[in-house]
Amino acid sequence: MSGSSSTASFGVRLDAAFGSKGHLCVGIDPHPYLVEAWGYTPDAEGARDFGLTVIEAVTASGRAGIVKPQVAFFEAHGSAGFRALEDVLAIARAAGLLVIGDAKRGDIGSTNDGYAAAWLRAGSPLEVDALTVTAFTGVGALSGLFDEAEAAGKGVFVLSATSNPESRTLQTARSDSGATVSRIVADEVAARNTDRTRLGDFGLVLGATKRLDEYGFTAESLRGLSTTPVLAPGFGFQGAEFSAIPHVFGPLAPDVIVAVSRSILEKGSRGTLGTAALADAITAEADALAEVIA
Ligand SMILES: O=c1ccn([C@@H]2O[C@H](COP(=O)(O)O)[C@@H](O)[C@H]2O)c(=O)[nH]1
């Protein structure tokens, strides 16, 4: 137990989710084209309905314990979108799902404290279990946010080697010491987890589409991240396959959070049958993933 006296740490809760429901994390990405294809209105209400349908399907399948709402698609609708997101977050958390808010926040330290209050403080309208952040201003600028997360039993995932092709130039740039930007971020984040025997609260985003050696990771350095949770997007639409997980993540493979959005979401639609089809798609993905990560 870490964090406040009554709240298990994020790492402990993540481990429990892995044990009970496996490693699949279903994305709640209300892309406008999907919202319309599902038969919902292309507005904030449609994004809310879309999100609630995903939660219903995840719950019905019983095969995923983690969801990752993509904040951008709610933010696109302004204040009404944020109200919709608040509902989605609250209902997902009430359903017992671990909610990773994919907001990719990050600024100077004093402003990061504001993001911590918005996303990680208990009782905040946008409270999530973990938040994605960027470290372009330096990992040290996140220290207040890390402190707030730890005190509240929350998690933070810092972008390190992102799944998109454009990430390479910046993230593989090397410092005077020869370490890549990705490795510097990873090592500084991992240093916050060294007091753990299992998973800590501070994780990394490592894209499944990447060859991590090209981003400066050696097998030994990956072993050094054993208490650092990994959020891995890039499956399906972005080209990565589950079968590549052991090869890409090496010693970290057994503890990876496997994030899948569009390739599951394209199977859903509005209504009972659409929700059932989405639940079946989640089950199928979870079955396929269980062949790779026990
Ligand atoms: O490096 C990153 C970081 C975050 N993402 C997010 O994950 C999902 C991926 O969606 P798919 O439809 O499964 O491709 C999306 O919300 C991204 O913003 C990422 O892809 N890569």
The ligand as a Tripos MOL2 file, in Angstrom:
@<TRIPOS>MOLECULE
LIG
   21    22     1     0     0
SMALL
NO_CHARGES

@<TRIPOS>ATOM
      1 O1          2.5840    7.0060  -28.7630 O.2       1 LIG1
      2 C1          1.3590    7.0590  -28.6920 C.ar      1 LIG1
      3 C2          0.6940    7.6040  -27.6150 C.ar      1 LIG1
      4 C3         -0.6660    7.5560  -27.5750 C.ar      1 LIG1
      5 N1         -1.3880    7.0230  -28.5860 N.ar      1 LIG1
      6 C4         -2.8660    6.9910  -28.4580 C.3       1 LIG1
      7 O2         -3.3210    5.6380  -28.4380 O.3       1 LIG1
      8 C5         -4.5030    5.5220  -29.2330 C.3       1 LIG1
      9 C6         -4.2130    4.6150  -30.4120 C.3       1 LIG1
     10 O3         -5.3670    4.4550  -31.2030 O.3       1 LIG1
     11 P1         -5.4810    3.3120  -32.3420 P.3       1 LIG1
     12 O4         -6.8110    3.5890  -32.9480 O.co2     1 LIG1
     13 O5         -5.4330    1.9680  -31.6340 O.co2     1 LIG1
     14 O6         -4.3690    3.5090  -33.2940 O.co2     1 LIG1
     15 C7         -4.9110    6.9380  -29.6260 C.3       1 LIG1
     16 O7         -5.7890    7.4330  -28.6390 O.3       1 LIG1
     17 C8         -3.6000    7.7060  -29.5910 C.3       1 LIG1
     18 O8         -3.7480    9.0620  -29.2770 O.3       1 LIG1
     19 C9         -0.7370    6.4890  -29.6600 C.ar      1 LIG1
     20 O9         -1.3430    5.9880  -30.6110 O.2       1 LIG1
     21 N2          0.6380    6.5140  -29.6840 N.ar      1 LIG1
@<TRIPOS>BOND
     1     1     2 2
     2     2     3 ar
     3     2    21 ar
     4     3     4 ar
     5     4     5 ar
     6     5     6 1
     7     5    19 ar
     8     6     7 1
     9     6    17 1
    10     7     8 1
    11     8     9 1
    12     8    15 1
    13     9    10 1
    14    10    11 1
    15    11    12 2
    16    11    13 1
    17    11    14 1
    18    15    16 1
    19    15    17 1
    20    17    18 1
    21    19    20 2
    22    19    21 ar
@<TRIPOS>SUBSTRUCTURE
     1 LIG1         1 GROUP 0 **** ****
